[in-house]
């Protein structure tokens, strides 16, 4: 493992093998019997260090874990890249870490994966914070992919530019555009600096465009409603401005079913119409506040 310095906190980078695949994850602090550990699970196309600004808003002694999910960051690109596999991977990681009574937070795809892992790992989590999770109304899954290309190579994301001269050049290319206009500058730089892998004289996206497109177009293979019904811990759902179902895919608006919180046995809905889908990058302190409440941090 190796340490990296942030402005205030140091994290450790780990590599672990699961079923022959390599997974990368980041850790801040040490487990503490007096406070729950926090697990942070990123969205499609992002990576574990996208949570860095949220971690900076937590108490310095807080123990935090954030993985790079399959196909992202420094974790393997091998194997099936779909929603069920993401949940299965996270379930294995939760077991590897030996989590018990932890606070779990998942953004977008990470929220979907976290619900799967919680259902499969009773006792691992004491509460969940789902940040604009990609969990839709049950009847939408039959039609959700009809308006999207079935071939990932035809998805607009697959044609995304993937090579840059430097992280700064990557940030300059994104700043103020699309959903990135909502990012704070430190969050944007974290995404760009740690979302590239140096290859020869250039930097390549750690999550290749075709992999990201595959995740968007892959048919959901999970019975997410069954997973929701199996979750018996407090769940807070943060929802951003809703998406227009008749419009084009807008990554800055919310994909979350407005009635999602009510499907959990102990769910609470928090509607944030002033926020974009990128809540952790737009207002890290808000996410940290909800995490602190969930973990009863004082």
PEZI-V908903 format. One record per helix or strand of 2 or more residues. SS is the DSSP state (H for helix, E for strand). FROM is the first residue (numbers start at 1). LEN is the number of residues. If there is no record, write none. Layout:
BEGIN
ss=[SS & SS]
from=[FROM & FROM]
len=[LEN & LEN]
END
This chain:
BEGIN
ss=[E & E & E & E & H & E & H & E & H & E & H & H & H & E & H & H & H & E & E & H & H & E & H & E & H & H]
from=[2 & 10 & 21 & 38 & 48 & 64 & 83 & 102 & 109 & 125 & 138 & 152 & 156 & 163 & 167 & 178 & 185 & 196 & 202 & 209 & 224 & 234 & 260 & 267 & 279 & 284]
len=[4 & 9 & 8 & 4 & 9 & 4 & 15 & 6 & 12 & 7 & 3 & 3 & 4 & 2 & 8 & 5 & 10 & 4 & 4 & 9 & 7 & 6 & 4 & 5 & 4 & 12]
END
